Amino acid sequence: MKITISGPPGSGTSTVAKIVASRLGFKLISAGEIFRQLARERGCTLEEFSKIADENEEIDIYIDRTQKEIAEKEDNIVVEGRLSGWMVEDALKVLIYADEETRFARIAKREKKSIEQVRHETRKREEYERRRYRKYYGIDIDDWSIYHLVINSACFSAETIAELILRAAEEFGC
């Protein structure tokens, strides 16, 4: 079984994906981790690297192709990333979201930054991503119609969300 977990920054996708993969004993691949690693390797902040990626389509294409190729080779995998629901076929597709202020507070805590700085950086990053996804793939990231399960992470703990996904995985068959 393949499960994709997508959502905007700070929505909790990485945390939930780790729990789900661990519980199922599945491999986990995270597009966000690949992106963050590439940014670190270049000594960039996420905002700076997003701007670079906005001007260099090879970065997104590399991340997306890598994620898709790994997912295609695996029978049992959890794929976490903004575009994973669009890139991986024959999967239970999950979207996790939360309101902006909840997401900004989570990111600020994780990255030890002010809410104001995170608000600015995240909005910029999302703007770059939205533009790149439409330009490179013709994807409207705000179209949730591809997802089988949509969960508001401001209302549930990561453990509860993982349980919902595991329950949906038991029933998944379309």
Secondary structure, DSSP 8 states (H G I E B T S, - for coil): -EEEEE--TTSSHHHHHHHHHHHHT-EEEEHHHHHHHHHHHTT--HHHHHHHHHH-HHHHHHHHHHHHHHHHH-SSEEEESTTHHHH-SSSEEEEEE--HHHHHHHHHHHHT--HHHHHHHHHHHHHHHHHHHHHHH---TT--TT-SEEEETTTS-HHHHHHHHHHHHHH---
